[in-house]
Amino acid sequence: MSPTPEIDERRTRQRLLEAATAQVAANGFRDGLLETVIDETGYSRERVHIFFQHDEDFAMAVYLRIATDLERVAANLAEGTIAERFHALVTAKLALSAPYKGALRALLSRSLDPRHELGVLGQQAEIVRERVLSSFEVAVSGASDRPAQPTPSLAKALYAAHLAIVLLWLKDNTPQQSATRTALQSACALVARTGPAFPFLEHVPGRTRIADILGALSSPKPTDALAERILRCLFRHRRLLPSTDDCVVEPCDVCLALHLTRVKRAVVRGEPIHLLLPAFPAKSPSPDKVLGKLPDGAEVLALLHLQAVCDEIGCIYEPGARLTICSDGRVFSDLVGVSDEDVSTYSEGMRDLLNSLPVPSIDMFNMEDLYETSDFAVMRRQLADHYAMSRVALEERAHTQPQAAVLINGIERFLREELAFQEDGLSKTQRRKLCRERAYEVVRRSDAWGQLITECFPLALRLSIHPQLPHSEKIGILLGDADDIWMTPWHGVAVQTKRGWTMMKRREAEARGAVLNFVQDRPSYFTLTDDDA
């Protein structure tokens, strides 16, 4: 079956971006990049010009990739003072930019030209500027010495200081870039001495001019209050890791900062809030958990819940919200004991549900919608080649970021359950080692899928079915009620109790005497009437 025009366009744009980004990383930003990409991809010049008309148009993809990675760094900054967190964030920004240093240096004159579309204060760069600025807002809001009421000008001043340091770094030819390190240390010392007074807006002559300059980076808009209200509405449905943090009850400024930019942008344009959710891969192969290979009452329950979240946003914001399910079954099916045929069966069932249920705000696409080949193993390899981090980098993340370690451990636990009845010839030690290795690869590929869809939809809010810490660059989202915070529709069954609907593992429902119900002659959900439901 031929792809739809929308899918065809998405595929083309992604192949062009991948080719251009690889060229820039390997050879820097050179004249003739567009021609090189045309030759490499085989697309016609007319086709390419629909998406990119100049060499510089590819630079925005590089900028957005760095901004996205910096958001993750900001969400996982260690506790410390404003100066310490500023130092960590700028150091990370330079490390993330290092693979593209030659390209960024080549673009330097254009980025400093206020008339150029790639100018740091230009309209084209607005989304990148706002997202990087939000990372500095997180650095300030989460600092141990933050003022009682952090002012936007403080984060803007730090953002401006970081731009100056990046500019120096691009031109720095001193041994081991000592000039850049000295400038960063001096800026941090100044921040440490002055603290909240760093912007000097209220303490030096000419403050109006300084305020105007900083205000140009990100000016408050009348829609900001509505954007925050929308985000707080969404946060009422967060799936969070266990925490004693007050943010669990009342989201703080740090909780909001990394997501508010995208909401504001949609509100300013009067567009629906776009939510992006990697989820609904395929049913677990474990008969102890699920009823079969097809979507059932558990998926119905989750989809109706997600539609209710979109409807709730629509009650306070007329354009409402739309949610794209980015099905990740193809991404790691070979690692979790699910065949590609079973993924296809499940995916077709999900599309049938979306067409039959009252869920107009939800759509879905799969990995095959982004690749031309019909070989799923090749798709997985191409995904990993372009977007996956190295195993070494993932292990380092697990050592330095507690949330990453929790995710890997949680997936390892799932895999031990999933594969317990499949790998009968293995000892407990061998199975544990196998599941540990596969857990790392599942996370590596899942992260690659996340990078790809973020690049496809850079303006969307990134949701996750995994529970998150309050200050995360992803928003963990509930798919319904369950006692297990890791429970999903594809790892459990829907159970109707006296108190309402919930999800649990099949063996638990059956052990409690739940009655299985059929819909259209297929097993769908359980009914439980005991007093402990």
KOLMAR-615853 format. One record per residue (C-alpha): x, y, z. Coordinates in steps of 0.001 Angstrom, whole numbers, plus 500000, padded with zeros to 6 digits. Example, Ala and Ser with C-alpha at 12.3 -4.5 7.8 and 13.67 -1.06 7.14 Angstrom:
REM residues 2
+--------+--------+--------+
:     c1 :     c2 :     c3 :
+--------+--------+--------+
: 512300 : 495500 : 507800 :
: 513670 : 498940 : 507140 :
+--------+--------+--------+
REM end
This chain:
REM residues 533
+--------+--------+--------+
:     c1 :     c2 :     c3 :
+--------+--------+--------+
: 500000 : 500000 : 500000 :
: 501359 : 503422 : 499041 :
: 502081 : 505830 : 501902 :
: 499807 : 508802 : 502381 :
: 501116 : 512206 : 501221 :
: 501631 : 513207 : 504863 :
: 503717 : 510107 : 505611 :
: 505671 : 510537 : 502380 :
: 506536 : 514123 : 503290 :
: 507556 : 513144 : 506805 :
: 509815 : 510407 : 505467 :
: 511457 : 512716 : 502951 :
: 512131 : 515474 : 505469 :
: 513610 : 513006 : 507948 :
: 515955 : 511409 : 505406 :
: 517160 : 514869 : 504361 :
: 517777 : 515913 : 507964 :
: 519642 : 512697 : 508733 :
: 521868 : 513069 : 505693 :
: 522564 : 516742 : 506403 :
: 523253 : 516233 : 510102 :
: 525679 : 513396 : 509382 :
: 527484 : 515565 : 506812 :
: 527717 : 518497 : 509211 :
: 529030 : 516327 : 512042 :
: 531654 : 514713 : 509793 :
: 532770 : 517645 : 507639 :
: 531497 : 520821 : 509278 :
: 529188 : 523320 : 507640 :
: 530499 : 523805 : 504104 :
: 529063 : 525561 : 501108 :
: 527240 : 523154 : 498871 :
: 525682 : 521143 : 501702 :
: 522296 : 521187 : 499995 :
: 523787 : 519787 : 496781 :
: 525627 : 517083 : 498726 :
: 522411 : 516041 : 500443 :
: 520551 : 515936 : 497115 :
: 523237 : 513674 : 495644 :
: 523346 : 511426 : 498707 :
: 519600 : 510926 : 499110 :
: 518703 : 510738 : 495431 :
: 515740 : 513092 : 495793 :
: 515075 : 515565 : 493037 :
: 516058 : 519189 : 493588 :
: 512406 : 520186 : 493280 :
: 511420 : 517689 : 495984 :
: 514177 : 518847 : 498342 :
: 513291 : 522508 : 497878 :
: 509838 : 521858 : 499301 :
: 511536 : 521390 : 502682 :
: 514944 : 523102 : 502437 :
: 515982 : 525816 : 500021 :
: 519363 : 526906 : 501394 :
: 522334 : 525329 : 503125 :
: 521498 : 527301 : 506255 :
: 518054 : 525723 : 506534 :
: 519690 : 522565 : 507858 :
: 521320 : 524483 : 510701 :
: 518029 : 524699 : 512556 :
: 518007 : 520908 : 512913 :
: 521418 : 521074 : 514586 :
: 520296 : 523907 : 516872 :
: 517163 : 522004 : 517896 :
: 519103 : 518812 : 518579 :
: 521461 : 520645 : 520919 :
: 518544 : 522438 : 522622 :
: 516711 : 519138 : 523174 :
: 519768 : 517458 : 524683 :
: 520379 : 520487 : 526900 :
: 516854 : 520190 : 528329 :
: 517697 : 516713 : 529566 :
: 520870 : 518029 : 531181 :
: 518927 : 520831 : 532878 :
: 516353 : 518392 : 534243 :
: 519126 : 516331 : 535835 :
: 521394 : 519086 : 537175 :
: 522940 : 518279 : 540534 :
: 521898 : 520312 : 543544 :
: 523963 : 523432 : 543997 :
: 524101 : 527195 : 543815 :
: 523116 : 529279 : 540822 :
: 526799 : 529657 : 539926 :
: 527479 : 525926 : 540182 :
: 524459 : 524968 : 538097 :
: 525278 : 527677 : 535539 :
: 528794 : 526246 : 535244 :
: 527428 : 522705 : 534756 :
: 524880 : 523791 : 532158 :
: 527313 : 525846 : 530075 :
: 529925 : 523085 : 530251 :
: 527307 : 520647 : 528979 :
: 526251 : 523039 : 526217 :
: 529839 : 523262 : 524971 :
: 530201 : 519458 : 525078 :
: 526943 : 518987 : 523144 :
: 528033 : 521587 : 520592 :
: 531546 : 520164 : 520154 :
: 530657 : 517699 : 517345 :
: 529237 : 520616 : 515366 :
: 531852 : 523219 : 516262 :
: 533102 : 523592 : 512711 :
: 529570 : 524054 : 511437 :
: 528681 : 526567 : 514139 :
: 531886 : 528502 : 513492 :
: 531052 : 528673 : 509799 :
: 527592 : 530004 : 510661 :
: 528919 : 532541 : 513155 :
: 528715 : 535621 : 510949 :
: 525185 : 534777 : 509898 :
: 524036 : 534107 : 513461 :
: 525309 : 537544 : 514530 :
: 523538 : 539314 : 511658 :
: 520186 : 540583 : 513027 :
: 518805 : 540621 : 509474 :
: 519612 : 536958 : 508844 :
: 516991 : 534289 : 509466 :
: 519485 : 532341 : 511591 :
: 520305 : 535324 : 513790 :
: 520297 : 534522 : 517513 :
: 517560 : 537121 : 518028 :
: 515769 : 536327 : 514774 :
: 512285 : 534898 : 514440 :
: 513516 : 531624 : 512909 :
: 515650 : 530896 : 515959 :
: 512905 : 531808 : 518434 :
: 511932 : 528233 : 519323 :
: 515580 : 527275 : 519947 :
: 516201 : 530442 : 521948 :
: 513164 : 529901 : 524148 :
: 513989 : 526251 : 524805 :
: 517590 : 526977 : 525763 :
: 516401 : 529875 : 527924 :
: 514033 : 527501 : 529719 :
: 517044 : 525362 : 530647 :
: 518589 : 528371 : 532385 :
: 515284 : 529049 : 534134 :
: 515484 : 525509 : 535518 :
: 519080 : 526108 : 536628 :
: 517978 : 529192 : 538575 :
: 514682 : 527884 : 539958 :
: 516253 : 524709 : 541300 :
: 519336 : 526337 : 542864 :
: 519967 : 526285 : 546596 :
: 520513 : 530064 : 546691 :
: 517663 : 531031 : 544370 :
: 515796 : 534182 : 545410 :
: 512429 : 533740 : 547086 :
: 510797 : 534953 : 543894 :
: 513182 : 534334 : 540968 :
: 512860 : 537047 : 538336 :
: 512846 : 536193 : 534620 :
: 515656 : 538705 : 534138 :
: 518071 : 536520 : 536110 :
: 517708 : 533531 : 533793 :
: 517857 : 535854 : 530780 :
: 521071 : 537403 : 532050 :
: 522625 : 533969 : 532475 :
: 521449 : 533039 : 529001 :
: 523081 : 536190 : 527594 :
: 526308 : 535437 : 529494 :
: 526324 : 531906 : 528094 :
: 525968 : 533266 : 524547 :
: 529079 : 535379 : 525075 :
: 530982 : 532336 : 526356 :
: 529847 : 530214 : 523395 :
: 530972 : 532990 : 521042 :
: 534410 : 533019 : 522685 :
: 534574 : 529223 : 522539 :
: 533930 : 529252 : 518799 :
: 536899 : 531588 : 518249 :
: 539127 : 530198 : 521009 :
: 542462 : 528876 : 519731 :
: 544270 : 528896 : 523075 :
: 545781 : 525633 : 524374 :
: 543013 : 523386 : 525719 :
: 540672 : 526353 : 525239 :
: 541969 : 527963 : 528397 :
: 540438 : 531328 : 527470 :
: 536957 : 529831 : 527418 :
: 537495 : 528059 : 530734 :
: 538779 : 531272 : 532314 :
: 535805 : 533254 : 531012 :
: 533366 : 530659 : 532362 :
: 535067 : 530606 : 535751 :
: 535022 : 534415 : 535897 :
: 531327 : 534520 : 535021 :
: 530572 : 531930 : 537708 :
: 532605 : 533897 : 540277 :
: 530618 : 537017 : 539396 :
: 527341 : 535148 : 539722 :
: 528446 : 533703 : 543063 :
: 529323 : 537162 : 544414 :
: 526238 : 538988 : 543193 :
: 523666 : 536173 : 543306 :
: 520203 : 537408 : 542346 :
: 521621 : 540857 : 541595 :
: 523610 : 539460 : 538659 :
: 521445 : 541139 : 535973 :
: 522153 : 544513 : 537660 :
: 518797 : 545682 : 536352 :
: 517929 : 547542 : 539516 :
: 521413 : 548571 : 540619 :
: 523265 : 550222 : 537760 :
: 522682 : 553223 : 535493 :
: 521260 : 552353 : 532100 :
: 519142 : 549549 : 533509 :
: 516322 : 550306 : 531093 :
: 518584 : 549646 : 528126 :
: 519851 : 546393 : 529676 :
: 516302 : 545336 : 530441 :
: 515312 : 545998 : 526844 :
: 518188 : 543868 : 525553 :
: 517385 : 540986 : 527849 :
: 513682 : 541353 : 527203 :
: 514320 : 540807 : 523504 :
: 515408 : 537268 : 524319 :
: 511929 : 536261 : 525485 :
: 509279 : 538833 : 526182 :
: 506314 : 538003 : 528460 :
: 503052 : 537745 : 526564 :
: 499444 : 538128 : 527729 :
: 498920 : 534432 : 526948 :
: 501529 : 533233 : 529476 :
: 499008 : 532834 : 532321 :
: 496742 : 530704 : 530115 :
: 499690 : 528569 : 529023 :
: 500607 : 527884 : 532645 :
: 497003 : 527004 : 533458 :
: 496945 : 524509 : 530579 :
: 500182 : 522891 : 531720 :
: 498987 : 522618 : 535320 :
: 495819 : 520969 : 534007 :
: 497939 : 518377 : 532202 :
: 500126 : 517883 : 535278 :
: 497108 : 516677 : 537252 :
: 497489 : 513449 : 535285 :
: 501218 : 512990 : 535798 :
: 502665 : 509536 : 536455 :
: 505393 : 510195 : 539019 :
: 508048 : 508124 : 540737 :
: 507641 : 507887 : 544514 :
: 508802 : 511157 : 546035 :
: 508325 : 513282 : 549122 :
: 508837 : 516413 : 547040 :
: 506119 : 519051 : 547465 :
: 505987 : 519208 : 543649 :
: 504001 : 515981 : 543645 :
: 501040 : 517955 : 544988 :
: 501750 : 521425 : 543592 :
: 504070 : 521710 : 540561 :
: 506779 : 524330 : 541069 :
: 508461 : 526627 : 538547 :
: 511134 : 523999 : 537814 :
: 508426 : 521438 : 536980 :
: 506897 : 523840 : 534480 :
: 509950 : 525498 : 532943 :
: 511037 : 522880 : 530394 :
: 507506 : 522433 : 529008 :
: 505986 : 525898 : 529227 :
: 507764 : 527211 : 526120 :
: 505979 : 524767 : 523808 :
: 502591 : 525475 : 525388 :
: 503098 : 529237 : 525089 :
: 504034 : 528892 : 521442 :
: 500842 : 526970 : 520649 :
: 498668 : 529424 : 522602 :
: 500171 : 532453 : 520863 :
: 499327 : 530869 : 517517 :
: 495903 : 529630 : 518617 :
: 496852 : 526036 : 517795 :
: 495977 : 522818 : 519669 :
: 498518 : 521738 : 522264 :
: 500356 : 518857 : 520595 :
: 501184 : 515927 : 522894 :
: 503602 : 513201 : 521805 :
: 503425 : 509772 : 523476 :
: 505645 : 506790 : 522589 :
: 503372 : 503923 : 523659 :
: 501102 : 500995 : 522702 :
: 503864 : 498780 : 521218 :
: 502263 : 495291 : 521371 :
: 500846 : 492936 : 523969 :
: 503224 : 491286 : 526410 :
: 504072 : 487702 : 525412 :
: 503390 : 486611 : 529007 :
: 500022 : 484813 : 529444 :
: 500247 : 485663 : 533157 :
: 499773 : 489349 : 532312 :
: 497450 : 489734 : 529337 :
: 494492 : 488126 : 527563 :
: 496066 : 487742 : 524128 :
: 497811 : 489490 : 521264 :
: 495052 : 491938 : 520304 :
: 494046 : 495228 : 521975 :
: 491246 : 494713 : 524467 :
: 489425 : 496502 : 527248 :
: 492729 : 497712 : 528741 :
: 493558 : 499675 : 525592 :
: 489990 : 501004 : 525423 :
: 490291 : 502189 : 529014 :
: 493609 : 503947 : 528306 :
: 492474 : 505632 : 525089 :
: 489309 : 506964 : 526711 :
: 491384 : 508277 : 529607 :
: 493790 : 510056 : 527248 :
: 490865 : 511572 : 525333 :
: 489441 : 512798 : 528642 :
: 492755 : 514569 : 529339 :
: 492539 : 516299 : 525944 :
: 488908 : 517215 : 526634 :
: 489870 : 518689 : 529994 :
: 492406 : 520936 : 528288 :
: 489728 : 521859 : 525746 :
: 487506 : 523129 : 528568 :
: 490002 : 525893 : 529391 :
: 491536 : 526397 : 525931 :
: 489216 : 526295 : 522934 :
: 491653 : 524816 : 520358 :
: 492149 : 521975 : 522840 :
: 494865 : 519352 : 522569 :
: 495774 : 516600 : 520140 :
: 497770 : 513523 : 521049 :
: 499942 : 511513 : 518688 :
: 500715 : 507966 : 519783 :
: 504157 : 507047 : 518443 :
: 503887 : 503266 : 518584 :
: 507282 : 501844 : 519518 :
: 506574 : 498134 : 518996 :
: 508977 : 497850 : 516069 :
: 511738 : 499569 : 518011 :
: 512506 : 496751 : 520441 :
: 510142 : 493845 : 519632 :
: 513082 : 491492 : 518996 :
: 514354 : 492182 : 522521 :
: 511122 : 491475 : 524392 :
: 510063 : 488253 : 522692 :
: 507418 : 489729 : 520375 :
: 507418 : 488976 : 516649 :
: 507013 : 491693 : 514042 :
: 503890 : 489854 : 512888 :
: 502387 : 490247 : 516354 :
: 503309 : 493944 : 516319 :
: 501463 : 494325 : 513004 :
: 498399 : 492525 : 514360 :
: 498341 : 494707 : 517448 :
: 498885 : 497892 : 515433 :
: 495991 : 497079 : 513109 :
: 493805 : 496451 : 516147 :
: 494811 : 499799 : 517635 :
: 493880 : 501632 : 514439 :
: 490509 : 499867 : 514461 :
: 489967 : 501071 : 518038 :
: 490888 : 504645 : 517156 :
: 488345 : 504552 : 514325 :
: 485571 : 503072 : 516444 :
: 485991 : 504877 : 519784 :
: 485008 : 508503 : 520507 :
: 488657 : 509656 : 520627 :
: 488848 : 512395 : 517950 :
: 491907 : 514043 : 519514 :
: 494141 : 510964 : 519178 :
: 496090 : 509766 : 516147 :
: 498876 : 507241 : 515710 :
: 501874 : 506376 : 513609 :
: 504458 : 503571 : 513631 :
: 508126 : 503295 : 512807 :
: 507310 : 501994 : 509321 :
: 505616 : 505330 : 508632 :
: 509078 : 506937 : 508813 :
: 511112 : 504441 : 506777 :
: 510865 : 503398 : 503155 :
: 512073 : 499828 : 503639 :
: 509743 : 496958 : 504552 :
: 512536 : 495140 : 506407 :
: 511944 : 495827 : 510104 :
: 515449 : 494743 : 511123 :
: 516863 : 497307 : 508694 :
: 514573 : 499956 : 510188 :
: 515885 : 499207 : 513669 :
: 519467 : 499347 : 512439 :
: 518929 : 502673 : 510668 :
: 517240 : 504087 : 513761 :
: 520163 : 503077 : 515976 :
: 522787 : 504271 : 513484 :
: 521335 : 507777 : 513295 :
: 519923 : 508387 : 516754 :
: 521121 : 505928 : 519409 :
: 523728 : 506854 : 522007 :
: 526612 : 504504 : 522652 :
: 526395 : 501843 : 525332 :
: 529201 : 503626 : 527185 :
: 527228 : 506890 : 527189 :
: 524113 : 505086 : 528437 :
: 526040 : 503431 : 531260 :
: 527456 : 506822 : 532235 :
: 523934 : 508262 : 532298 :
: 522773 : 505409 : 534526 :
: 525638 : 506129 : 536935 :
: 525049 : 509883 : 537091 :
: 521270 : 510176 : 536757 :
: 519183 : 508251 : 539321 :
: 516103 : 508381 : 537113 :
: 517964 : 506621 : 534276 :
: 519062 : 503847 : 536653 :
: 515486 : 503424 : 537915 :
: 514244 : 503082 : 534318 :
: 516826 : 500432 : 533407 :
: 516122 : 498472 : 536585 :
: 512378 : 498656 : 535968 :
: 512721 : 497370 : 532404 :
: 515056 : 494595 : 533556 :
: 512382 : 493495 : 536034 :
: 509778 : 493501 : 533261 :
: 512022 : 491458 : 530978 :
: 512617 : 488817 : 533629 :
: 508846 : 488400 : 533870 :
: 508345 : 488485 : 530088 :
: 511054 : 485945 : 529280 :
: 510651 : 483640 : 532273 :
: 508597 : 481128 : 530285 :
: 510549 : 481620 : 527021 :
: 514141 : 481013 : 528149 :
: 513599 : 477762 : 530037 :
: 517119 : 476492 : 529422 :
: 518789 : 479341 : 531309 :
: 519773 : 479465 : 534938 :
: 518565 : 482357 : 537095 :
: 521995 : 483976 : 536848 :
: 522098 : 483606 : 533055 :
: 518557 : 484942 : 532700 :
: 519351 : 487910 : 534930 :
: 522462 : 488718 : 532864 :
: 520542 : 488371 : 529586 :
: 517739 : 490619 : 530816 :
: 520228 : 493199 : 532064 :
: 521876 : 493362 : 528640 :
: 518531 : 493568 : 526881 :
: 517294 : 496246 : 529281 :
: 520188 : 498481 : 528293 :
: 519472 : 497905 : 524614 :
: 515727 : 498533 : 525078 :
: 516505 : 501877 : 526729 :
: 519108 : 502712 : 524079 :
: 516669 : 502122 : 521229 :
: 513769 : 503739 : 523059 :
: 515909 : 506820 : 523564 :
: 516785 : 506769 : 519850 :
: 513070 : 506582 : 518986 :
: 512475 : 509500 : 521323 :
: 515195 : 511502 : 519588 :
: 513692 : 510749 : 516186 :
: 510126 : 511697 : 517052 :
: 511304 : 514837 : 518848 :
: 513106 : 515837 : 515665 :
: 509955 : 515078 : 513656 :
: 507728 : 517062 : 516031 :
: 509991 : 519676 : 517693 :
: 507067 : 521782 : 518950 :
: 505216 : 518960 : 520737 :
: 505153 : 518259 : 524468 :
: 506941 : 514986 : 525187 :
: 504933 : 512544 : 527294 :
: 506088 : 509187 : 528653 :
: 504304 : 506072 : 529894 :
: 507129 : 505579 : 532396 :
: 506835 : 507334 : 535772 :
: 509087 : 510385 : 535983 :
: 510565 : 512581 : 538668 :
: 508732 : 515931 : 539067 :
: 511584 : 517897 : 537439 :
: 511890 : 515923 : 534218 :
: 512162 : 516877 : 530561 :
: 509399 : 514321 : 529934 :
: 505921 : 514292 : 531450 :
: 504944 : 510877 : 532764 :
: 501277 : 510391 : 531930 :
: 498728 : 508117 : 533582 :
: 496879 : 505696 : 531317 :
: 494300 : 504836 : 533940 :
: 494138 : 503715 : 537555 :
: 496481 : 500975 : 538830 :
: 498287 : 500109 : 542047 :
: 501533 : 499465 : 540154 :
: 502968 : 502729 : 538792 :
: 504662 : 500778 : 535987 :
: 501416 : 499121 : 534830 :
: 500356 : 499620 : 531202 :
: 497484 : 498216 : 529087 :
: 499911 : 495951 : 527227 :
: 501248 : 494469 : 530481 :
: 497893 : 493964 : 532183 :
: 494124 : 493679 : 531889 :
: 491208 : 496009 : 532547 :
: 489236 : 495190 : 535678 :
: 485870 : 496704 : 536607 :
: 485418 : 496910 : 540379 :
: 482852 : 498444 : 542692 :
: 485046 : 501548 : 542901 :
: 485630 : 501924 : 539178 :
: 488063 : 500709 : 536566 :
: 491633 : 499675 : 537244 :
: 494415 : 497638 : 535614 :
: 496282 : 494650 : 537015 :
: 498047 : 491536 : 535794 :
: 495807 : 488773 : 534483 :
: 496992 : 486237 : 537057 :
: 496140 : 488668 : 539872 :
: 492621 : 489232 : 538532 :
: 492028 : 485508 : 538143 :
: 493464 : 484748 : 541596 :
: 490924 : 487134 : 543096 :
: 488056 : 485411 : 541376 :
: 487389 : 488036 : 538708 :
: 484957 : 487099 : 535942 :
: 486121 : 487385 : 532352 :
: 483859 : 489349 : 529978 :
: 483762 : 489092 : 526207 :
: 483111 : 491830 : 523653 :
: 482314 : 490761 : 520086 :
: 483253 : 487191 : 521022 :
: 486731 : 488217 : 522164 :
: 488039 : 488322 : 525779 :
: 488083 : 491971 : 526812 :
: 487989 : 492718 : 530554 :
: 487335 : 491308 : 534020 :
: 484651 : 492097 : 536583 :
: 485627 : 491933 : 540242 :
: 483037 : 492205 : 542995 :
: 485005 : 491356 : 546153 :
: 485085 : 493888 : 548985 :
: 488827 : 494504 : 548624 :
: 488586 : 495701 : 545029 :
+--------+--------+--------+
REM end
